[in-house]
Amino acid sequence: MGPYVFGGNGLPLDDLASVVGRYDPVTGAWTRLSDMPVGRIGHRAEVIDVRIYIVGDGQRVDRYDPVADAWSRAKGTPTAGPFATAVVDDRLYTFGGPFEWDHAQEYDPGSDRWSERSPTPIGPLGAPSSSLTESTQSAAAASPGPRTNSFAGQLIYDPARDTWQAGPSTDSPHD
């Protein structure tokens, strides 16, 4: 699988905002695939099993099956994105958002349901960055958006315990 590109970045939304492509590093060629159902900007793509979930840019969630080159709609998020995102143990997590900044949410693709998780301890997570540390099965989200003070650090979320803790400091503050 992969690497893929989902959508473009431009206002007003144009034809590029719904384009999907897959790159073949052996041939150096791009293949255009089925377009996303709606154009998007400010979204994230996460893989669970073989399906790719597109979240953010509102509450809509679309699911892409690369084997069938087909789209279906998943249950929408309780709050609007864009979000920082991560996948842990086949569950999709979203952190932050532009309106309800301290939210953390978990999506279970088996039941197609969202549930609220413990809110982030510092408020807005405006940065669309996240990572997964497989050894601890935790997701780290960093850098709040411009609505808060800059900070030099990370927040680490433990999905099994539904808890947050401060992570290591970065070299310099950022926003």
C-alpha positions as CSV (number, residue, x, y, z in Angstrom):
1,M,0.0,0.0,0.0
2,G,0.9,3.6,-0.5
3,P,2.2,6.3,-0.6
4,Y,-1.1,8.1,-1.2
5,V,-2.1,11.8,-1.6
6,F,-5.7,12.7,-0.6
7,G,-7.0,16.1,-1.7
8,G,-5.3,19.4,-2.3
9,N,-4.9,22.7,-0.5
10,G,-6.7,25.6,-2.0
11,L,-9.5,28.0,-1.4
12,P,-12.1,28.1,-2.9
13,L,-12.3,24.3,-3.0
14,D,-11.4,23.3,-6.6
15,D,-11.0,20.0,-8.4
16,L,-7.7,19.3,-6.7
17,A,-9.4,19.2,-3.3
18,S,-11.0,15.8,-4.0
19,V,-8.2,14.2,-6.0
20,V,-6.6,10.9,-4.8
21,G,-3.3,9.6,-6.1
22,R,-1.0,6.7,-5.4
23,Y,2.8,6.9,-6.1
24,D,4.8,3.9,-7.3
25,P,8.4,4.4,-6.2
26,V,9.6,1.7,-8.5
27,T,8.3,3.3,-11.7
28,G,8.3,6.9,-10.4
29,A,4.7,7.2,-11.6
30,W,1.5,8.5,-10.0
31,T,-1.8,6.7,-10.6
32,R,-5.1,8.7,-10.2
33,L,-7.6,6.8,-8.1
34,S,-11.3,7.4,-7.3
35,D,-11.8,10.9,-6.1
36,M,-12.9,11.6,-2.5
37,P,-16.7,12.0,-2.2
38,V,-16.2,15.7,-1.2
39,G,-13.3,18.1,-1.6
40,R,-11.3,18.7,1.5
41,I,-8.5,20.8,3.1
42,G,-7.2,20.6,6.6
43,H,-7.8,16.8,6.8
44,R,-5.8,13.8,8.0
45,A,-5.5,10.3,6.7
46,E,-5.0,7.3,9.0
47,V,-4.8,3.6,8.2
48,I,-6.7,0.9,10.1
49,D,-6.4,-2.6,8.8
50,V,-6.3,-2.0,5.0
51,R,-8.7,0.9,5.0
52,I,-7.8,4.6,5.0
53,Y,-9.9,7.0,7.1
54,I,-10.0,10.7,6.2
55,V,-11.0,12.9,9.1
56,G,-11.0,16.6,9.9
57,D,-12.1,19.5,7.8
58,G,-15.5,19.4,9.6
59,Q,-17.2,16.3,11.1
60,R,-17.4,14.1,8.0
61,V,-15.4,10.8,8.0
62,D,-14.8,9.0,4.8
63,R,-13.3,5.5,4.5
64,Y,-11.3,4.4,1.5
65,D,-10.8,0.8,0.4
66,P,-7.6,0.7,-1.7
67,V,-8.3,-2.8,-2.9
68,A,-11.7,-1.9,-4.4
69,D,-10.7,1.7,-5.1
70,A,-14.0,2.6,-3.4
71,W,-15.3,5.1,-0.8
72,S,-17.8,4.7,1.9
73,R,-18.9,7.0,4.7
74,A,-18.1,6.3,8.4
75,K,-19.8,7.8,11.4
76,G,-18.9,11.5,11.7
77,T,-16.8,12.9,14.5
78,P,-18.7,14.4,17.5
79,T,-16.7,17.7,17.1
80,A,-15.4,19.4,14.0
81,G,-11.7,19.2,12.9
82,P,-9.0,19.7,11.8
83,F,-7.4,17.5,14.4
84,A,-4.2,15.9,15.4
85,T,-4.7,12.2,14.9
86,A,-3.2,8.8,15.8
87,V,-4.1,5.1,15.5
88,V,-3.4,2.8,18.4
89,D,-4.6,-0.8,18.5
90,D,-6.9,-0.3,15.5
91,R,-8.6,2.6,17.1
92,L,-8.5,6.1,15.6
93,Y,-7.9,9.0,18.0
94,T,-8.5,12.7,17.3
95,F,-7.1,15.4,19.5
96,G,-8.0,19.1,19.6
97,G,-9.9,21.0,17.0
98,P,-10.7,24.6,16.1
99,F,-13.8,25.0,18.3
100,E,-13.6,22.5,21.2
101,W,-9.8,22.7,21.6
102,D,-9.3,20.3,24.5
103,H,-11.2,17.3,23.1
104,A,-9.9,13.8,22.7
105,Q,-12.1,11.3,20.8
106,E,-11.8,7.6,20.0
107,Y,-13.3,5.9,17.0
108,D,-13.9,2.1,16.9
109,P,-14.3,1.0,13.3
110,G,-15.8,-2.4,14.3
111,S,-18.9,-0.6,15.9
112,D,-18.6,2.6,13.8
113,R,-18.9,4.6,17.0
114,W,-17.1,7.6,18.6
115,S,-16.5,8.1,22.3
116,E,-15.2,11.0,24.2
117,R,-11.9,10.5,26.1
118,S,-10.1,12.5,28.7
119,P,-9.6,16.1,27.5
120,T,-6.2,17.4,26.8
121,P,-4.7,19.1,30.0
122,I,-3.5,22.3,28.3
123,G,-6.4,23.2,26.1
124,P,-6.1,23.6,22.3
125,L,-4.0,21.2,20.3
126,G,-4.0,23.2,17.1
127,A,-1.1,21.4,15.5
128,P,-1.9,18.6,13.2
129,S,1.0,16.5,14.5
130,S,0.9,13.2,16.2
131,S,2.9,10.1,16.5
132,L,2.7,6.6,17.9
133,T,5.2,5.0,20.2
134,E,4.5,1.3,19.6
135,S,6.4,0.2,22.7
136,T,4.2,2.1,25.0
137,Q,1.1,2.1,22.8
138,S,0.6,5.8,23.3
139,A,0.0,8.8,21.1
140,A,1.9,12.0,21.4
141,A,0.4,15.3,20.3
142,A,2.4,18.5,20.3
143,S,2.3,22.3,19.8
144,P,-1.0,24.1,20.6
145,G,-2.3,26.5,18.1
146,P,-1.9,30.3,18.0
147,R,-4.8,30.8,20.4
148,T,-2.6,29.7,23.3
149,N,0.9,30.5,24.6
150,S,3.8,28.9,22.9
151,F,5.4,26.0,24.7
152,A,8.3,23.6,24.3
153,G,7.0,20.2,24.9
154,Q,4.8,17.3,24.1
155,L,1.7,15.7,25.6
156,I,1.5,11.9,25.7
157,Y,-1.8,10.2,25.8
158,D,-2.2,6.6,27.1
159,P,-5.4,5.1,25.5
160,A,-5.4,2.1,27.8
161,R,-5.6,4.3,30.9
162,D,-7.3,7.3,29.3
163,T,-4.6,9.6,30.8
164,W,-2.3,12.4,29.7
165,Q,1.2,13.2,30.9
166,A,3.9,15.7,30.0
167,G,6.4,14.4,27.5
168,P,10.0,15.5,26.9
169,S,10.7,19.1,26.2
170,T,11.7,20.2,22.8
171,D,14.7,22.6,22.3
172,S,12.7,25.7,21.8
173,P,9.1,27.0,22.2
174,H,6.9,26.9,19.1
175,D,3.3,27.7,18.3
